Amino acid sequence: MVDYPSTLPDRVVFGTSVTVEDLNTGERSSHELVGPYESDIKRGLVSVTSPLGRALIGRKEGEQVKVEAPGGIREMEILEIGIGGQGVKKTPA
């Protein structure tokens, strides 16, 4: 069970949703930061202990992060931080 923030935080924390843009491809996607047992990548639920989750935690909108993924290092920019629990979706570039 995820305890969502009651007010919009200025940094990425557990329970927030995050929209990022892959700086190499221009692809935008939204993810919700959850615990390891709630994670479901197909639904956009990313564990805070995953490489992406660890890269995003504590960061602010506009910051760029590097994520070590199976296909290599991906560079992303944080576009928006929101309160989780409202569903996540892929957004067009």
PyMOL Python script that loads the backbone (N, CA, C, O; Angstrom):
from pymol import cmd

cmd.read_pdbstr("""\
ATOM      1  N   MET A   1       0.836  -1.169   0.000  1.00  0.00           N
ATOM      2  CA  MET A   1       0.000   0.000   0.000  1.00  0.00           C
ATOM      3  C   MET A   1       0.887   1.240   0.000  1.00  0.00           C
ATOM      4  O   MET A   1       1.817   1.345   0.799  1.00  0.00           O
ATOM      5  N   VAL A   2       0.598   2.170  -0.891  1.00  0.00           N
ATOM      6  CA  VAL A   2       1.422   3.356  -1.046  1.00  0.00           C
ATOM      7  C   VAL A   2       0.785   4.513  -0.290  1.00  0.00           C
ATOM      8  O   VAL A   2      -0.414   4.763  -0.418  1.00  0.00           O
ATOM      9  N   ASP A   3       1.594   5.216   0.499  1.00  0.00           N
ATOM     10  CA  ASP A   3       1.137   6.402   1.217  1.00  0.00           C
ATOM     11  C   ASP A   3       1.502   7.616   0.362  1.00  0.00           C
ATOM     12  O   ASP A   3       2.651   8.059   0.358  1.00  0.00           O
ATOM     13  N   TYR A   4       0.513   8.149  -0.363  1.00  0.00           N
ATOM     14  CA  TYR A   4       0.772   9.251  -1.288  1.00  0.00           C
ATOM     15  C   TYR A   4       0.941  10.564  -0.542  1.00  0.00           C
ATOM     16  O   TYR A   4       0.304  10.772   0.490  1.00  0.00           O
ATOM     17  N   PRO A   5       1.795  11.459  -1.049  1.00  0.00           N
ATOM     18  CA  PRO A   5       1.948  12.776  -0.425  1.00  0.00           C
ATOM     19  C   PRO A   5       0.627  13.544  -0.471  1.00  0.00           C
ATOM     20  O   PRO A   5      -0.128  13.423  -1.436  1.00  0.00           O
ATOM     21  N   SER A   6       0.348  14.323   0.557  1.00  0.00           N
ATOM     22  CA  SER A   6      -0.896  15.095   0.583  1.00  0.00           C
ATOM     23  C   SER A   6      -0.743  16.432  -0.139  1.00  0.00           C
ATOM     24  O   SER A   6      -1.733  17.019  -0.574  1.00  0.00           O
ATOM     25  N   THR A   7       0.474  16.905  -0.266  1.00  0.00           N
ATOM     26  CA  THR A   7       0.740  18.128  -1.028  1.00  0.00           C
ATOM     27  C   THR A   7       1.817  17.829  -2.057  1.00  0.00           C
ATOM     28  O   THR A   7       2.606  16.898  -1.894  1.00  0.00           O
ATOM     29  N   LEU A   8       1.842  18.609  -3.093  1.00  0.00           N
ATOM     30  CA  LEU A   8       2.798  18.398  -4.175  1.00  0.00           C
ATOM     31  C   LEU A   8       4.218  18.708  -3.694  1.00  0.00           C
ATOM     32  O   LEU A   8       4.515  19.852  -3.350  1.00  0.00           O
ATOM     33  N   PRO A   9       5.093  17.709  -3.666  1.00  0.00           N
ATOM     34  CA  PRO A   9       6.472  17.952  -3.237  1.00  0.00           C
ATOM     35  C   PRO A   9       7.278  18.635  -4.344  1.00  0.00           C
ATOM     36  O   PRO A   9       6.940  18.538  -5.523  1.00  0.00           O
ATOM     37  N   ASP A  10       8.340  19.320  -3.948  1.00  0.00           N
ATOM     38  CA  ASP A  10       9.190  19.969  -4.948  1.00  0.00           C
ATOM     39  C   ASP A  10      10.276  19.030  -5.458  1.00  0.00           C
ATOM     40  O   ASP A  10      11.010  19.374  -6.384  1.00  0.00           O
ATOM     41  N   ARG A  11      10.380  17.851  -4.861  1.00  0.00           N
ATOM     42  CA  ARG A  11      11.352  16.833  -5.269  1.00  0.00           C
ATOM     43  C   ARG A  11      10.639  15.498  -5.449  1.00  0.00           C
ATOM     44  O   ARG A  11       9.547  15.289  -4.921  1.00  0.00           O
ATOM     45  N   VAL A  12      11.261  14.608  -6.194  1.00  0.00           N
ATOM     46  CA  VAL A  12      10.717  13.267  -6.384  1.00  0.00           C
ATOM     47  C   VAL A  12      10.871  12.499  -5.076  1.00  0.00           C
ATOM     48  O   VAL A  12      11.972  12.387  -4.536  1.00  0.00           O
ATOM     49  N   VAL A  13       9.759  11.972  -4.572  1.00  0.00           N
ATOM     50  CA  VAL A  13       9.758  11.159  -3.364  1.00  0.00           C
ATOM     51  C   VAL A  13       8.877   9.936  -3.600  1.00  0.00           C
ATOM     52  O   VAL A  13       8.179   9.850  -4.609  1.00  0.00           O
ATOM     53  N   PHE A  14       8.916   9.006  -2.673  1.00  0.00           N
ATOM     54  CA  PHE A  14       8.054   7.831  -2.713  1.00  0.00           C
ATOM     55  C   PHE A  14       6.601   8.284  -2.843  1.00  0.00           C
ATOM     56  O   PHE A  14       6.151   9.153  -2.096  1.00  0.00           O
ATOM     57  N   GLY A  15       5.867   7.696  -3.790  1.00  0.00           N
ATOM     58  CA  GLY A  15       4.460   8.028  -3.970  1.00  0.00           C
ATOM     59  C   GLY A  15       4.185   9.140  -4.966  1.00  0.00           C
ATOM     60  O   GLY A  15       3.024   9.483  -5.194  1.00  0.00           O
ATOM     61  N   THR A  16       5.219   9.712  -5.565  1.00  0.00           N
ATOM     62  CA  THR A  16       4.980  10.745  -6.574  1.00  0.00           C
ATOM     63  C   THR A  16       4.959  10.126  -7.965  1.00  0.00           C
ATOM     64  O   THR A  16       5.481   9.034  -8.189  1.00  0.00           O
ATOM     65  N   SER A  17       4.346  10.847  -8.884  1.00  0.00           N
ATOM     66  CA  SER A  17       4.428  10.474 -10.295  1.00  0.00           C
ATOM     67  C   SER A  17       5.431  11.419 -10.938  1.00  0.00           C
ATOM     68  O   SER A  17       5.567  12.575 -10.537  1.00  0.00           O
ATOM     69  N   VAL A  18       6.123  10.910 -11.935  1.00  0.00           N
ATOM     70  CA  VAL A  18       7.184  11.678 -12.576  1.00  0.00           C
ATOM     71  C   VAL A  18       7.070  11.501 -14.083  1.00  0.00           C
ATOM     72  O   VAL A  18       6.980  10.376 -14.575  1.00  0.00           O
ATOM     73  N   THR A  19       7.074  12.608 -14.815  1.00  0.00           N
ATOM     74  CA  THR A  19       7.135  12.554 -16.277  1.00  0.00           C
ATOM     75  C   THR A  19       8.554  12.908 -16.680  1.00  0.00           C
ATOM     76  O   THR A  19       9.096  13.937 -16.276  1.00  0.00           O
ATOM     77  N   VAL A  20       9.145  12.035 -17.487  1.00  0.00           N
ATOM     78  CA  VAL A  20      10.521  12.225 -17.933  1.00  0.00           C
ATOM     79  C   VAL A  20      10.590  12.184 -19.452  1.00  0.00           C
ATOM     80  O   VAL A  20       9.718  11.629 -20.120  1.00  0.00           O
ATOM     81  N   GLU A  21      11.643  12.783 -19.974  1.00  0.00           N
ATOM     82  CA  GLU A  21      11.912  12.714 -21.410  1.00  0.00           C
ATOM     83  C   GLU A  21      13.282  12.085 -21.600  1.00  0.00           C
ATOM     84  O   GLU A  21      14.266  12.526 -21.006  1.00  0.00           O
ATOM     85  N   ASP A  22      13.340  11.051 -22.432  1.00  0.00           N
ATOM     86  CA  ASP A  22      14.601  10.428 -22.792  1.00  0.00           C
ATOM     87  C   ASP A  22      15.313  11.395 -23.733  1.00  0.00           C
ATOM     88  O   ASP A  22      14.802  11.694 -24.813  1.00  0.00           O
ATOM     89  N   LEU A  23      16.472  11.881 -23.340  1.00  0.00           N
ATOM     90  CA  LEU A  23      17.168  12.905 -24.114  1.00  0.00           C
ATOM     91  C   LEU A  23      17.760  12.376 -25.407  1.00  0.00           C
ATOM     92  O   LEU A  23      18.104  13.162 -26.290  1.00  0.00           O
ATOM     93  N   ASN A  24      17.888  11.052 -25.542  1.00  0.00           N
ATOM     94  CA  ASN A  24      18.413  10.475 -26.776  1.00  0.00           C
ATOM     95  C   ASN A  24      17.325  10.253 -27.810  1.00  0.00           C
ATOM     96  O   ASN A  24      17.560  10.419 -29.007  1.00  0.00           O
ATOM     97  N   THR A  25      16.123   9.876 -27.353  1.00  0.00           N
ATOM     98  CA  THR A  25      15.049   9.525 -28.289  1.00  0.00           C
ATOM     99  C   THR A  25      13.925  10.558 -28.334  1.00  0.00           C
ATOM    100  O   THR A  25      13.146  10.579 -29.288  1.00  0.00           O
ATOM    101  N   GLY A  26      13.830  11.410 -27.321  1.00  0.00           N
ATOM    102  CA  GLY A  26      12.735  12.372 -27.239  1.00  0.00           C
ATOM    103  C   GLY A  26      11.452  11.758 -26.696  1.00  0.00           C
ATOM    104  O   GLY A  26      10.445  12.454 -26.569  1.00  0.00           O
ATOM    105  N   GLU A  27      11.471  10.467 -26.373  1.00  0.00           N
ATOM    106  CA  GLU A  27      10.287   9.789 -25.853  1.00  0.00           C
ATOM    107  C   GLU A  27       9.990  10.268 -24.431  1.00  0.00           C
ATOM    108  O   GLU A  27      10.880  10.373 -23.587  1.00  0.00           O
ATOM    109  N   ARG A  28       8.714  10.552 -24.196  1.00  0.00           N
ATOM    110  CA  ARG A  28       8.270  10.953 -22.862  1.00  0.00           C
ATOM    111  C   ARG A  28       7.464   9.825 -22.244  1.00  0.00           C
ATOM    112  O   ARG A  28       6.707   9.137 -22.928  1.00  0.00           O
ATOM    113  N   SER A  29       7.634   9.646 -20.950  1.00  0.00           N
ATOM    114  CA  SER A  29       6.868   8.624 -20.238  1.00  0.00           C
ATOM    115  C   SER A  29       6.651   9.080 -18.809  1.00  0.00           C
ATOM    116  O   SER A  29       7.403   9.891 -18.270  1.00  0.00           O
ATOM    117  N   SER A  30       5.593   8.532 -18.206  1.00  0.00           N
ATOM    118  CA  SER A  30       5.274   8.844 -16.815  1.00  0.00           C
ATOM    119  C   SER A  30       5.406   7.588 -15.982  1.00  0.00           C
ATOM    120  O   SER A  30       5.079   6.488 -16.427  1.00  0.00           O
ATOM    121  N   HIS A  31       5.889   7.771 -14.769  1.00  0.00           N
ATOM    122  CA  HIS A  31       6.108   6.661 -13.852  1.00  0.00           C
ATOM    123  C   HIS A  31       5.661   7.077 -12.465  1.00  0.00           C
ATOM    124  O   HIS A  31       5.724   8.254 -12.108  1.00  0.00           O
ATOM    125  N   GLU A  32       5.213   6.114 -11.691  1.00  0.00           N
ATOM    126  CA  GLU A  32       4.861   6.358 -10.299  1.00  0.00           C
ATOM    127  C   GLU A  32       5.848   5.590  -9.437  1.00  0.00           C
ATOM    128  O   GLU A  32       6.093   4.408  -9.677  1.00  0.00           O
ATOM    129  N   LEU A  33       6.418   6.250  -8.436  1.00  0.00           N
ATOM    130  CA  LEU A  33       7.408   5.629  -7.575  1.00  0.00           C
ATOM    131  C   LEU A  33       6.712   4.904  -6.428  1.00  0.00           C
ATOM    132  O   LEU A  33       6.020   5.520  -5.617  1.00  0.00           O
ATOM    133  N   VAL A  34       6.904   3.598  -6.372  1.00  0.00           N
ATOM    134  CA  VAL A  34       6.252   2.744  -5.385  1.00  0.00           C
ATOM    135  C   VAL A  34       7.288   1.824  -4.748  1.00  0.00           C
ATOM    136  O   VAL A  34       8.463   1.845  -5.114  1.00  0.00           O
ATOM    137  N   GLY A  35       6.837   1.017  -3.793  1.00  0.00           N
ATOM    138  CA  GLY A  35       7.717   0.038  -3.159  1.00  0.00           C
ATOM    139  C   GLY A  35       7.970  -1.139  -4.076  1.00  0.00           C
ATOM    140  O   GLY A  35       7.273  -1.310  -5.076  1.00  0.00           O
ATOM    141  N   PRO A  36       8.963  -1.954  -3.745  1.00  0.00           N
ATOM    142  CA  PRO A  36       9.326  -3.080  -4.602  1.00  0.00           C
ATOM    143  C   PRO A  36       8.189  -4.065  -4.833  1.00  0.00           C
ATOM    144  O   PRO A  36       8.113  -4.668  -5.903  1.00  0.00           O
ATOM    145  N   TYR A  37       7.311  -4.240  -3.866  1.00  0.00           N
ATOM    146  CA  TYR A  37       6.236  -5.217  -4.006  1.00  0.00           C
ATOM    147  C   TYR A  37       5.064  -4.700  -4.834  1.00  0.00           C
ATOM    148  O   TYR A  37       4.266  -5.496  -5.329  1.00  0.00           O
ATOM    149  N   GLU A  38       4.945  -3.395  -4.993  1.00  0.00           N
ATOM    150  CA  GLU A  38       3.867  -2.811  -5.799  1.00  0.00           C
ATOM    151  C   GLU A  38       4.286  -2.561  -7.239  1.00  0.00           C
ATOM    152  O   GLU A  38       3.439  -2.254  -8.078  1.00  0.00           O
ATOM    153  N   SER A  39       5.570  -2.685  -7.541  1.00  0.00           N
ATOM    154  CA  SER A  39       6.066  -2.314  -8.868  1.00  0.00           C
ATOM    155  C   SER A  39       5.451  -3.175  -9.971  1.00  0.00           C
ATOM    156  O   SER A  39       5.236  -4.375  -9.802  1.00  0.00           O
ATOM    157  N   ASP A  40       5.180  -2.536 -11.087  1.00  0.00           N
ATOM    158  CA  ASP A  40       4.617  -3.194 -12.268  1.00  0.00           C
ATOM    159  C   ASP A  40       4.936  -2.284 -13.450  1.00  0.00           C
ATOM    160  O   ASP A  40       4.195  -1.341 -13.726  1.00  0.00           O
ATOM    161  N   ILE A  41       6.019  -2.560 -14.136  1.00  0.00           N
ATOM    162  CA  ILE A  41       6.512  -1.667 -15.186  1.00  0.00           C
ATOM    163  C   ILE A  41       5.487  -1.461 -16.291  1.00  0.00           C
ATOM    164  O   ILE A  41       5.438  -0.387 -16.891  1.00  0.00           O
ATOM    165  N   LYS A  42       4.657  -2.482 -16.575  1.00  0.00           N
ATOM    166  CA  LYS A  42       3.642  -2.336 -17.615  1.00  0.00           C
ATOM    167  C   LYS A  42       2.603  -1.280 -17.249  1.00  0.00           C
ATOM    168  O   LYS A  42       2.015  -0.652 -18.129  1.00  0.00           O
ATOM    169  N   ARG A  43       2.379  -1.088 -15.960  1.00  0.00           N
ATOM    170  CA  ARG A  43       1.424  -0.082 -15.498  1.00  0.00           C
ATOM    171  C   ARG A  43       2.113   1.232 -15.130  1.00  0.00           C
ATOM    172  O   ARG A  43       1.458   2.165 -14.667  1.00  0.00           O
ATOM    173  N   GLY A  44       3.434   1.311 -15.334  1.00  0.00           N
ATOM    174  CA  GLY A  44       4.175   2.528 -15.026  1.00  0.00           C
ATOM    175  C   GLY A  44       4.535   2.666 -13.565  1.00  0.00           C
ATOM    176  O   GLY A  44       4.924   3.747 -13.124  1.00  0.00           O
ATOM    177  N   LEU A  45       4.413   1.582 -12.799  1.00  0.00           N
ATOM    178  CA  LEU A  45       4.730   1.599 -11.369  1.00  0.00           C
ATOM    179  C   LEU A  45       6.166   1.123 -11.186  1.00  0.00           C
ATOM    180  O   LEU A  45       6.469  -0.053 -11.389  1.00  0.00           O
ATOM    181  N   VAL A  46       7.044   2.039 -10.805  1.00  0.00           N
ATOM    182  CA  VAL A  46       8.477   1.773 -10.739  1.00  0.00           C
ATOM    183  C   VAL A  46       8.920   1.728  -9.277  1.00  0.00           C
ATOM    184  O   VAL A  46       8.589   2.615  -8.491  1.00  0.00           O
ATOM    185  N   SER A  47       9.664   0.698  -8.927  1.00  0.00           N
ATOM    186  CA  SER A  47      10.170   0.562  -7.565  1.00  0.00           C
ATOM    187  C   SER A  47      11.212   1.638  -7.266  1.00  0.00           C
ATOM    188  O   SER A  47      12.033   1.983  -8.115  1.00  0.00           O
ATOM    189  N   VAL A  48      11.160   2.157  -6.045  1.00  0.00           N
ATOM    190  CA  VAL A  48      12.160   3.143  -5.619  1.00  0.00           C
ATOM    191  C   VAL A  48      13.550   2.518  -5.527  1.00  0.00           C
ATOM    192  O   VAL A  48      14.550   3.233  -5.475  1.00  0.00           O
ATOM    193  N   THR A  49      13.616   1.183  -5.507  1.00  0.00           N
ATOM    194  CA  THR A  49      14.913   0.507  -5.426  1.00  0.00           C
ATOM    195  C   THR A  49      15.469   0.122  -6.798  1.00  0.00           C
ATOM    196  O   THR A  49      16.587  -0.386  -6.892  1.00  0.00           O
ATOM    197  N   SER A  50      14.696   0.359  -7.863  1.00  0.00           N
ATOM    198  CA  SER A  50      15.162   0.058  -9.221  1.00  0.00           C
ATOM    199  C   SER A  50      16.181   1.114  -9.660  1.00  0.00           C
ATOM    200  O   SER A  50      16.275   2.170  -9.035  1.00  0.00           O
ATOM    201  N   PRO A  51      16.936   0.849 -10.715  1.00  0.00           N
ATOM    202  CA  PRO A  51      17.881   1.865 -11.202  1.00  0.00           C
ATOM    203  C   PRO A  51      17.191   3.194 -11.529  1.00  0.00           C
ATOM    204  O   PRO A  51      17.717   4.257 -11.199  1.00  0.00           O
ATOM    205  N   LEU A  52      16.020   3.146 -12.173  1.00  0.00           N
ATOM    206  CA  LEU A  52      15.305   4.384 -12.489  1.00  0.00           C
ATOM    207  C   LEU A  52      14.826   5.068 -11.214  1.00  0.00           C
ATOM    208  O   LEU A  52      14.981   6.280 -11.066  1.00  0.00           O
ATOM    209  N   GLY A  53      14.252   4.310 -10.303  1.00  0.00           N
ATOM    210  CA  GLY A  53      13.775   4.872  -9.039  1.00  0.00           C
ATOM    211  C   GLY A  53      14.893   5.538  -8.257  1.00  0.00           C
ATOM    212  O   GLY A  53      14.727   6.651  -7.759  1.00  0.00           O
ATOM    213  N   ARG A  54      16.033   4.861  -8.145  1.00  0.00           N
ATOM    214  CA  ARG A  54      17.175   5.434  -7.406  1.00  0.00           C
ATOM    215  C   ARG A  54      17.696   6.699  -8.072  1.00  0.00           C
ATOM    216  O   ARG A  54      18.126   7.628  -7.389  1.00  0.00           O
ATOM    217  N   ALA A  55      17.660   6.743  -9.411  1.00  0.00           N
ATOM    218  CA  ALA A  55      18.148   7.930 -10.129  1.00  0.00           C
ATOM    219  C   ALA A  55      17.214   9.133  -9.927  1.00  0.00           C
ATOM    220  O   ALA A  55      17.667  10.278  -9.915  1.00  0.00           O
ATOM    221  N   LEU A  56      15.912   8.869  -9.769  1.00  0.00           N
ATOM    222  CA  LEU A  56      14.934   9.954  -9.677  1.00  0.00           C
ATOM    223  C   LEU A  56      14.736  10.500  -8.268  1.00  0.00           C
ATOM    224  O   LEU A  56      14.475  11.691  -8.103  1.00  0.00           O
ATOM    225  N   ILE A  57      14.856   9.651  -7.254  1.00  0.00           N
ATOM    226  CA  ILE A  57      14.582  10.068  -5.879  1.00  0.00           C
ATOM    227  C   ILE A  57      15.430  11.283  -5.492  1.00  0.00           C
ATOM    228  O   ILE A  57      16.646  11.297  -5.682  1.00  0.00           O
ATOM    229  N   GLY A  58      14.758  12.303  -4.944  1.00  0.00           N
ATOM    230  CA  GLY A  58      15.446  13.501  -4.462  1.00  0.00           C
ATOM    231  C   GLY A  58      15.698  14.559  -5.514  1.00  0.00           C
ATOM    232  O   GLY A  58      16.196  15.638  -5.193  1.00  0.00           O
ATOM    233  N   ARG A  59      15.363  14.275  -6.773  1.00  0.00           N
ATOM    234  CA  ARG A  59      15.618  15.224  -7.868  1.00  0.00           C
ATOM    235  C   ARG A  59      14.442  16.176  -8.064  1.00  0.00           C
ATOM    236  O   ARG A  59      13.326  15.895  -7.626  1.00  0.00           O
ATOM    237  N   LYS A  60      14.699  17.303  -8.724  1.00  0.00           N
ATOM    238  CA  LYS A  60      13.686  18.322  -8.990  1.00  0.00           C
ATOM    239  C   LYS A  60      13.357  18.394 -10.479  1.00  0.00           C
ATOM    240  O   LYS A  60      14.095  17.877 -11.319  1.00  0.00           O
ATOM    241  N   GLU A  61      12.235  19.044 -10.789  1.00  0.00           N
ATOM    242  CA  GLU A  61      11.869  19.280 -12.188  1.00  0.00           C
ATOM    243  C   GLU A  61      13.000  20.038 -12.872  1.00  0.00           C
ATOM    244  O   GLU A  61      13.596  20.942 -12.286  1.00  0.00           O
ATOM    245  N   GLY A  62      13.290  19.665 -14.113  1.00  0.00           N
ATOM    246  CA  GLY A  62      14.343  20.308 -14.885  1.00  0.00           C
ATOM    247  C   GLY A  62      15.697  19.645 -14.744  1.00  0.00           C
ATOM    248  O   GLY A  62      16.588  19.890 -15.557  1.00  0.00           O
ATOM    249  N   GLU A  63      15.875  18.811 -13.733  1.00  0.00           N
ATOM    250  CA  GLU A  63      17.156  18.131 -13.551  1.00  0.00           C
ATOM    251  C   GLU A  63      17.285  16.982 -14.536  1.00  0.00           C
ATOM    252  O   GLU A  63      16.293  16.384 -14.953  1.00  0.00           O
ATOM    253  N   GLN A  64      18.522  16.686 -14.898  1.00  0.00           N
ATOM    254  CA  GLN A  64      18.809  15.561 -15.779  1.00  0.00           C
ATOM    255  C   GLN A  64      19.434  14.448 -14.951  1.00  0.00           C
ATOM    256  O   GLN A  64      20.221  14.695 -14.038  1.00  0.00           O
ATOM    257  N   VAL A  65      19.063  13.210 -15.292  1.00  0.00           N
ATOM    258  CA  VAL A  65      19.594  12.047 -14.585  1.00  0.00           C
ATOM    259  C   VAL A  65      20.114  11.038 -15.597  1.00  0.00           C
ATOM    260  O   VAL A  65      19.678  11.010 -16.748  1.00  0.00           O
ATOM    261  N   LYS A  66      21.043  10.220 -15.155  1.00  0.00           N
ATOM    262  CA  LYS A  66      21.551   9.115 -15.967  1.00  0.00           C
ATOM    263  C   LYS A  66      21.106   7.826 -15.307  1.00  0.00           C
ATOM    264  O   LYS A  66      21.265   7.640 -14.100  1.00  0.00           O
ATOM    265  N   VAL A  67      20.541   6.927 -16.124  1.00  0.00           N
ATOM    266  CA  VAL A  67      20.029   5.661 -15.628  1.00  0.00           C
ATOM    267  C   VAL A  67      20.747   4.533 -16.356  1.00  0.00           C
ATOM    268  O   VAL A  67      20.768   4.492 -17.586  1.00  0.00           O
ATOM    269  N   GLU A  68      21.335   3.619 -15.589  1.00  0.00           N
ATOM    270  CA  GLU A  68      21.977   2.466 -16.205  1.00  0.00           C
ATOM    271  C   GLU A  68      20.920   1.417 -16.478  1.00  0.00           C
ATOM    272  O   GLU A  68      20.412   0.778 -15.556  1.00  0.00           O
ATOM    273  N   ALA A  69      20.589   1.240 -17.753  1.00  0.00           N
ATOM    274  CA  ALA A  69      19.557   0.301 -18.188  1.00  0.00           C
ATOM    275  C   ALA A  69      20.231  -0.878 -18.897  1.00  0.00           C
ATOM    276  O   ALA A  69      21.406  -0.798 -19.257  1.00  0.00           O
ATOM    277  N   PRO A  70      19.488  -1.969 -19.096  1.00  0.00           N
ATOM    278  CA  PRO A  70      20.078  -3.128 -19.793  1.00  0.00           C
ATOM    279  C   PRO A  70      20.657  -2.771 -21.167  1.00  0.00           C
ATOM    280  O   PRO A  70      21.647  -3.368 -21.590  1.00  0.00           O
ATOM    281  N   GLY A  71      20.056  -1.810 -21.861  1.00  0.00           N
ATOM    282  CA  GLY A  71      20.541  -1.428 -23.178  1.00  0.00           C
ATOM    283  C   GLY A  71      21.642  -0.368 -23.152  1.00  0.00           C
ATOM    284  O   GLY A  71      22.082   0.091 -24.206  1.00  0.00           O
ATOM    285  N   GLY A  72      22.083   0.019 -21.971  1.00  0.00           N
ATOM    286  CA  GLY A  72      23.108   1.048 -21.836  1.00  0.00           C
ATOM    287  C   GLY A  72      22.606   2.204 -20.992  1.00  0.00           C
ATOM    288  O   GLY A  72      21.494   2.162 -20.466  1.00  0.00           O
ATOM    289  N   ILE A  73      23.417   3.224 -20.865  1.00  0.00           N
ATOM    290  CA  ILE A  73      23.062   4.384 -20.048  1.00  0.00           C
ATOM    291  C   ILE A  73      22.071   5.266 -20.803  1.00  0.00           C
ATOM    292  O   ILE A  73      22.289   5.625 -21.961  1.00  0.00           O
ATOM    293  N   ARG A  74      20.980   5.606 -20.124  1.00  0.00           N
ATOM    294  CA  ARG A  74      19.963   6.495 -20.693  1.00  0.00           C
ATOM    295  C   ARG A  74      19.988   7.807 -19.919  1.00  0.00           C
ATOM    296  O   ARG A  74      20.038   7.818 -18.689  1.00  0.00           O
ATOM    297  N   GLU A  75      19.954   8.914 -20.661  1.00  0.00           N
ATOM    298  CA  GLU A  75      19.908  10.227 -20.032  1.00  0.00           C
ATOM    299  C   GLU A  75      18.494  10.753 -20.144  1.00  0.00           C
ATOM    300  O   GLU A  75      17.898  10.733 -21.221  1.00  0.00           O
ATOM    301  N   MET A  76      17.950  11.231 -19.012  1.00  0.00           N
ATOM    302  CA  MET A  76      16.575  11.706 -18.973  1.00  0.00           C
ATOM    303  C   MET A  76      16.503  13.047 -18.274  1.00  0.00           C
ATOM    304  O   MET A  76      17.335  13.378 -17.429  1.00  0.00           O
ATOM    305  N   GLU A  77      15.484  13.814 -18.648  1.00  0.00           N
ATOM    306  CA  GLU A  77      15.196  15.068 -17.961  1.00  0.00           C
ATOM    307  C   GLU A  77      13.849  14.937 -17.271  1.00  0.00           C
ATOM    308  O   GLU A  77      12.894  14.426 -17.855  1.00  0.00           O
ATOM    309  N   ILE A  78      13.772  15.398 -16.030  1.00  0.00           N
ATOM    310  CA  ILE A  78      12.518  15.376 -15.285  1.00  0.00           C
ATOM    311  C   ILE A  78      11.689  16.566 -15.728  1.00  0.00           C
ATOM    312  O   ILE A  78      12.077  17.715 -15.518  1.00  0.00           O
ATOM    313  N   LEU A  79      10.544  16.289 -16.343  1.00  0.00           N
ATOM    314  CA  LEU A  79       9.679  17.345 -16.859  1.00  0.00           C
ATOM    315  C   LEU A  79       8.632  17.791 -15.851  1.00  0.00           C
ATOM    316  O   LEU A  79       8.313  18.977 -15.757  1.00  0.00           O
ATOM    317  N   GLU A  80       8.097  16.831 -15.096  1.00  0.00           N
ATOM    318  CA  GLU A  80       7.006  17.166 -14.187  1.00  0.00           C
ATOM    319  C   GLU A  80       6.950  16.180 -13.028  1.00  0.00           C
ATOM    320  O   GLU A  80       7.192  14.985 -13.197  1.00  0.00           O
ATOM    321  N   ILE A  81       6.627  16.701 -11.849  1.00  0.00           N
ATOM    322  CA  ILE A  81       6.426  15.886 -10.661  1.00  0.00           C
ATOM    323  C   ILE A  81       4.983  16.071 -10.238  1.00  0.00           C
ATOM    324  O   ILE A  81       4.490  17.198 -10.176  1.00  0.00           O
ATOM    325  N   GLY A  82       4.302  14.974  -9.948  1.00  0.00           N
ATOM    326  CA  GLY A  82       2.911  15.032  -9.511  1.00  0.00           C
ATOM    327  C   GLY A  82       2.677  14.083  -8.350  1.00  0.00           C
ATOM    328  O   GLY A  82       3.578  13.352  -7.940  1.00  0.00           O
ATOM    329  N   ILE A  83       1.473  14.102  -7.828  1.00  0.00           N
ATOM    330  CA  ILE A  83       1.099  13.185  -6.765  1.00  0.00           C
ATOM    331  C   ILE A  83       0.635  11.890  -7.412  1.00  0.00           C
ATOM    332  O   ILE A  83      -0.205  11.912  -8.312  1.00  0.00           O
ATOM    333  N   GLY A  84       1.170  10.769  -6.966  1.00  0.00           N
ATOM    334  CA  GLY A  84       0.834   9.475  -7.528  1.00  0.00           C
ATOM    335  C   GLY A  84      -0.578   9.052  -7.185  1.00  0.00           C
ATOM    336  O   GLY A  84      -1.314   9.766  -6.502  1.00  0.00           O
ATOM    337  N   GLY A  85      -0.947   7.866  -7.676  1.00  0.00           N
ATOM    338  CA  GLY A  85      -2.255   7.309  -7.393  1.00  0.00           C
ATOM    339  C   GLY A  85      -3.338   7.771  -8.342  1.00  0.00           C
ATOM    340  O   GLY A  85      -4.507   7.425  -8.168  1.00  0.00           O
ATOM    341  N   GLN A  86      -2.967   8.545  -9.338  1.00  0.00           N
ATOM    342  CA  GLN A  86      -3.950   9.070 -10.277  1.00  0.00           C
ATOM    343  C   GLN A  86      -3.804   8.418 -11.642  1.00  0.00           C
ATOM    344  O   GLN A  86      -4.376   8.888 -12.626  1.00  0.00           O
ATOM    345  N   GLY A  87      -3.041   7.343 -11.700  1.00  0.00           N
ATOM    346  CA  GLY A  87      -2.801   6.644 -12.963  1.00  0.00           C
ATOM    347  C   GLY A  87      -1.658   7.297 -13.710  1.00  0.00           C
ATOM    348  O   GLY A  87      -1.463   8.510 -13.621  1.00  0.00           O
ATOM    349  N   VAL A  88      -0.910   6.508 -14.438  1.00  0.00           N
ATOM    350  CA  VAL A  88       0.195   7.022 -15.238  1.00  0.00           C
ATOM    351  C   VAL A  88      -0.013   6.570 -16.680  1.00  0.00           C
ATOM    352  O   VAL A  88      -0.671   5.564 -16.946  1.00  0.00           O
ATOM    353  N   LYS A  89       0.551   7.322 -17.585  1.00  0.00           N
ATOM    354  CA  LYS A  89       0.363   6.997 -18.999  1.00  0.00           C
ATOM    355  C   LYS A  89       1.573   7.471 -19.782  1.00  0.00           C
ATOM    356  O   LYS A  89       2.325   8.332 -19.324  1.00  0.00           O
ATOM    357  N   LYS A  90       1.754   6.913 -20.949  1.00  0.00           N
ATOM    358  CA  LYS A  90       2.773   7.424 -21.868  1.00  0.00           C
ATOM    359  C   LYS A  90       2.247   8.704 -22.473  1.00  0.00           C
ATOM    360  O   LYS A  90       1.072   8.795 -22.827  1.00  0.00           O
ATOM    361  N   THR A  91       3.109   9.686 -22.592  1.00  0.00           N
ATOM    362  CA  THR A  91       2.703  10.949 -23.180  1.00  0.00           C
ATOM    363  C   THR A  91       3.460  11.145 -24.481  1.00  0.00           C
ATOM    364  O   THR A  91       4.631  10.778 -24.566  1.00  0.00           O
ATOM    365  N   PRO A  92       2.820  11.716 -25.503  1.00  0.00           N
ATOM    366  CA  PRO A  92       3.503  11.909 -26.773  1.00  0.00           C
ATOM    367  C   PRO A  92       4.636  12.922 -26.663  1.00  0.00           C
ATOM    368  O   PRO A  92       4.584  13.837 -25.841  1.00  0.00           O
ATOM    369  N   ALA A  93       5.635  12.758 -27.476  1.00  0.00           N
ATOM    370  CA  ALA A  93       6.786  13.674 -27.483  1.00  0.00           C
ATOM    371  C   ALA A  93       6.404  15.011 -28.057  1.00  0.00           C
ATOM    372  O   ALA A  93       7.243  15.908 -28.143  1.00  0.00           O
TER     373      ALA A  93
END
""", "prot")
cmd.dss("prot")
cmd.show_as("cartoon", "prot")
cmd.util.cbc("prot")
cmd.orient("prot")
